[in-house]
Structure formats: C-alpha cells, structure tokens
Amino acid sequence: MGDAIPVFPEADPHHPEWQETPIIPLDLSPEGYGELYVKNEADRTSNPTGTIKDRAAWELATLYRDFARALYFKLRLGRLTKEELKNIPVPRLSFMTSGNEGRAVAERFKLHDLPPPKLIVSQDILPAYLESLKVLRADLYAVDLDEALDSDAIRCVSNNEGGIDITSVRSLQPQAIFYDWHVHESFNFSPDKIFVPYGSGRLAENYLYWQMRTMRNEGNNTRDPRLKAHVGHVVSMDILAAEPSSPTSVADKLTAPFKPFLLFKDSDINALTLMNFTGRGTSKNPVSESSIDEAFALLKSRGIRAEPSGAASLALYLTHFRLGLIGRKEKILVVNTGEGLFDPHQMVREFVEETLSESGEK
C-alpha cells in the first residue's frame, strides 16, 4: 500500500511530478479590461477532476508512499520487527472540505488503493454537492460548521481518533508542498501581479512561502532547480488574493465561516512585505458578488471552464482595473482554480435561458 506510488527526483524540472497546466492569453479589451493571462487549472489533461485540488491530492497520496518506505527502512535496519510491523495501523486522513478537495483526494486514493479519506462537510452543503460526494470512495460526515472545530474535534466527528487531521497539521508542510510545482510554473512566466482565489488560504500561502524561500535559497546558494525566473522578479511579484465580501457568496468554495488553521495571516503577509520578500502590493482583498458574476461570465464566454469560486481571482483583477490599479505595461496572471462541483439546478437554469435566448423567446 502506497509503496507503488512513483517516486520522482525532488524538484527535478527534467522529471516533473506534474504536467504543467496551460497559460492562456485573455483579451478583455472589448469589455474595457485590457489584456491578461489565465493559468488554467481546469485543464483535465493535468488535473483529472478539473481543479487545482488534484495537486494537493497527489501530495497527500505520496504521504502513504513515504509511510511505507519509512517502515521498510526501519525494518532493514532492525529498528522494527516483522511482528511489530503487523500491528502498526495505517493512519486515515480527515479534513474539512467544501467538495473539490474531497473529490480530488478520494479519486486519487482510489487510483492507488489507499485508505478512503474521511471528509467533513457542512450540514448546510447544497444537496446536489452532497449527492456528488456520496458516490465517492470516502467516508462522509456532515456536521455543524457554524462553530470552529479544533484538531481533536475534527478527528472526533470523523471517527478518526487514531488518524491525522490534515486540515490543521503543520508538520507535513502544506504551505510548501501542496502547490509548489504550480507556483514555480507561475513564477517562470514572470508576471508582475498574480491574482488567486482565497478559500482555505493554502494557495496564497504556497506563493508567499516560495517567494520567501526563493530569497533565502539565493542567500544560501541553494536555488530551486525548477526556478527559471530572476530572483529579483520573483520577490517583486504582487500576490493578490480574492475573498468574497459576502458570507453567502455564489463563490461558495471560498466562504468557510472559520479558517482557524491559516499559516499565513495578515500579520505574516505584512512581515513578508516589510522584509521585501514579496511585492509591495501583496494583499488579501474582498470582491463583490457583481464582480464575481461578471468574471465568471467572461471566462465562460471565452470557453474557459470555471466556477464562480475559481473566477474570484479574475473578479479581483476587474476590480483593480476599474480602480486604475493595473499599470498599462504590467504583465498579469490570473489563476483559474478550476470548474469543480457545480449546482446542477443552476446549470439547468442556464441551459433554459440559453435555449430561450437562441429561440428568441422570453
């Protein structure tokens, strides 16, 4: 179990563990928003379930590979006997999810025959989303998330007392490994500003961590072999995170009422900015529902598969453009985190509206 998952040379650009997602030019000049680029994590050639969460799912799967290898090494050195090995339990993983990560992890674990994950969702989750998750190879727990759960409570409600709560664990470095390949792909494109959605905060954390890490690596002469961009450009990039201003936003993958396990909070962002390890404009920003709706419609009109949550980054770009905060010569990269789980009722409504529009009916 787990030991059959392939091992790639760490951070080797010649043997990547992930197929790079495309960067698509997007001309919004007709709508008055200029030109930009979209890093499209909805691309299923790279991400099997159509979201950036497939990257995190892969990293979680490799934990079991390394778990198996650790036991093997201890057995070889005589630090573990075969009898003791029989009694070592395989830990189960629990985590809170709004749907996308749960689906990505369940599908990845099924592929490698790993223990099914334990998914915790809000009891207020859309019925359509719940039904989509029920068919997965996973244990599902719908609980009241109006109050924050600590790590012990998460393991308790998911019946996983002897397992690991991935939502809160820090020792496994989610801020460094969940999206490290994605981040380097973006860095190598050398944009001036990168717009990302902000839900769990993990994606923004990975960008900020690798900006800081890149600067420190340069000082230690240990440059990451994946990095092609100039270090000065990397630490000058503004990382702009978009968070819905409405707690009931249509961008429902970004609206968890509590985010107690964030590794990079406002004070951390401020510290990195003061140390000049990130761009001066790096920040977390609210976006309105109207901007999210507009951004989602724009992506859809250009044939880019997305959901409102994935379009929040473009919504923030639109807001900044309207405020005159985008320089004429700035190179902009907007991250579309994918299409994820849709509300099928909304899809039906859109289909009916499009059909009526095409037929000229009202």
N, C-alpha and C positions, 0 to 999 in steps of 0.2 A: 504494500500500500504506500503510495507516494514516491517510492524509490524508482518508479518507472517514468516519472516526470523528467523530461530532459533538463540537463544542466548546460547553461550557456556560459562562456567565458564572461566574467563580470565586466559590464560596461565596455564590451568589445564592439566597436562600430562595424567590424567586418563579419561578426556573427551576432547580429541583434536578436534579442529575445522577442522582439515585437516588430511587425510590419508597420512602417511609417504611414500614418494617416495623411490624406491629401490636404494641400493648402490651395484653396480655390479663390481666384480673383473675383471680387464682387463690385460691380459698378452700380452705385446708387445715385449717380448724377441726375438721372431723370426725375428722381424724387427729391433732389436737392441735398443729398447727403454725401456726395463725393465718392471716392473710390477706396476700397479696403480689401483685406484678405480674410477668408474664413478657414480656420483649421477644422476640418470636418470629421469629428469623432463618430458621426453616424454611419461612416463607411463600414459596411459589413465584411468587406474583404479583410479588414484589420480587426474590427470589433464584432464578433459573432452575434451578439444580441443588440447591436446598434447603438451602444453608448460607451462613454469613456470608462464606465464601471467595469468593463471587461478587463481593463489593465489592472485594476485593483484585485479583481477576481483571480487573475493569473498569479499575482504576488502571494495571495492567501493560499493558493494551491501549492506553491513552492514551499510553504511552511511545512507541509506534510512530507514533501520530498526530503527536506533537511532534517526533519524529525527522524525519519527512517535512517538517514545517513549517520546521524548522531548516535543512534542506538548501535548501528553497525560498527562504528569506530570504537565505541566503548566495549563492545563485545570482542573486537580484535585485540584490544589492549588488556583484556582480562578485568576491566572495571565493571563488567556486567556478565552474569552467567546466563546460560540458556534458560534455566528455570526462572530466574528473576525476570528475564525478558517476557516470558509468558504472562506474567502478572502486571506488566506495565500497561495501563489503559491508554487508548488513543484518544486524545482530547477532542471534544467537539467545540465548534466555534459558534458563539452567539453574537448577534449585532442587531441594532435597530436599523430599519430601512423604510424608505417610502416606496420601494418597489424595484427600482432599476438595479441597485446593487444586489438585492436579494436574488433577482432573476439571473444576473450575470454569474454570481457565485454558485448558485445551485446548478446552473448548466455546466460550468467549468468543473465543479466537483463530480458531477455525474459522468463527465467525459473521462475522468481519471479514477473513477470508482472510489472516491474519498467519502468519509462520513458526511451525511447530509447536514448542511448548516441549519442553525436554529434562528429563524427570522422573527423579529419582533416588529409589529406594525401597530399603528394607531387603531383603536377600536372605531374611529371615525373615518377610516380609509374608504374611498369610493368602492361600492360593491363590485364594480367591474374590475378594479385593480385587485381586489381580494380574490375574486374568482380566477384571475390570471395567475396569482401566486399559489393558489391551492393545487394546481396541476403540477407544480414543480416537485422535484425530489428534494424536499426540505420539510423541516418541522416548522409550523407556523403558529405564532402566538399573537393574538390581537388584545392589546391592553390599553388602559387609560394613560395617555401620554401628556395629559394636562399638567401633571406634576413631574418634575425631573426624577429620573432614576439614576442611582449611582451604580457602580460596577457590580456590587453584591446583589442589588435588586434586579439588575438585568439578568444575571445568572439564575436568580431565584425564579423569576417569572417565566424563564425559558427552560426550566427544569434542567439546568446545566451546572449544578454545584461544583462538579469536578472538572469543568471545562474552562474555556477562555472567552472573556468578553472583548471582542475586537473593537467595539465602539470606544472603549476607554483606554485600552492598553497603549502604552507609550514605548515600552522596551523593544517592540518589534519595528519601530521607526516608520510609522505610516507617512509621516511628513517627508520622508526621504525616498521611500521605495515605491509607493503606490503609483506615482505618475512621473517617475524620473526620466524614462525614455521620452514620454510626451513633452516634458519640459525642455529637454535638450533639442528635440526636433524644432520646437518653437524658438529657442534661443538661436539656433543655427540659421533661422530665417532672418535674424537681425531686425526685428521690428522696433519701433520707438515706444509703442504702447501695446499692451496685451490686455484685452478685456475678457474676463472669465465670469461664469456664474458662481454665486456663493451660496451653498447649501450647508453641507457639513463643514465646509471650510478646508477640506483636505486638498483640493486642487490649488487654491491660493497658497496654502501652506507649503506645498511642494515647490511652487515657483519661488516663494520667498526664501525657503531653505536653500535651494540650489543657487540663488543669487549670492547668498552669504557664503555658502560652501565653495562656490567658484572663486570668490575673492580670497578666501582662506587657503584654498588649494594653490592659488597662484603664489601666495607668500611662502608656501611650503614646497613649491616646485613639484606638486603632485596633480597637475592639470588632468581633469577627466578626459579620457581619450575620445569620448563622444562629442566633446565640445569643439566646434569649428569657428564660432564667433569670437570676436575680440573681447577679452575680459572687461575692458572699459565699457564696451557697448552693453554687455550683459548686466552690469551693475547700474547702468543708466536707464534701463527699461522701466517704465511705469507699469505696475501690475494693478489693474483697476477691477475690483471685484463688485459684482452686481447682486444686490439683495432686494427682493420685493419689499416695497413700503407697506403693503397690505398683508396682514397675517392670514387672510383668506384668498390670497392671490391665485390666479389661474396657473401660475408657475409653482404648482403645489409640491414639487420635489425640493423646493428651496425654503419651505416655510415651517420647519420644525419649531415648536414653541420653546424648546430648550436646547441649547447647544453647550452642555457643560464640559465637554471634553475637547474643546478647541485648543490647539497647541500654540497658535499664533493669534493673540488677541490684539486689541487696538494698541496697547502699550508696547507689544512686541514689534508691531509694524512701525510705530513711532521710533523705537530704538534703532531698527534697521535703517530707517530713513536718516536719522541723525548721524549714524555711522557711515552713511553714503554707500551702503551695501545694496541699495535698491534705488529706483528713480524717485525724484522729489515729489512726483505726483501719485505715488503708490498709495492706495486708499481703498476703503470699503464704502460703497455708495448705495443709497436707496434708488429704486426705479419704480415708476408709476405703472399702473395697470394698462393705461392707454399706450405707453411706450412699449410694453411687453407685447400687447396685441399687435401693434404696428410692426415690431421687429419680426414676430412670428409670421405675419402675413408676407413680409418682404422676403424672408427665407423661402417660404412656400412658393411664392411667385417665381423664384429663381430656380426651383426644382431641388432645393436643398432640404432633405428630410430633417425635421426637428420637432421639438415640442416646446411649449411656452417656457418651461424651465431652462431648456438649452438655449433659447432665444434671448434670455435675460441679458446676456453679455452684449448682444447687438443692441438691445434696448438702452443700455448704458451708453454705448457709443453714440446712438442717435441723440440722447440727452446732451452729451458733451458737445456734439456737433452743433446743436441748436443754441447752446450757450457760448459758442465761439471758442471752445477749449481744445479744438483739434487744429493743429498747425497745417498750413497748406501743403508742406512738403513732408509731413510726418508719415511714416510707414506704419499702418495699423493692422494688427492681427486680432481677430475676434474668434474666440473658441466656442464652437457649437458642440456641446457635450453629448448630443445625440437625440434620437427620437423617443426612446423609452416606451413606457406604458401609456397608452392613450385612453381617454374616456371614450368608449365606443359610442355612447349616446351623442357626444359632441361630434364624432365622426359622421354619424347618421345625419345630424342636423346640417353639417357642412355639405354632405352629399346632396341632400334635398335642395339646399339653397343653390348649389352649383347647377343642378338639373333644371330647376325652375328658371334660373338666370339664362341658361342656354336655350331654353324653350321660349323665353320671353314672357313667361307667366310671373305673377306676383303671389 
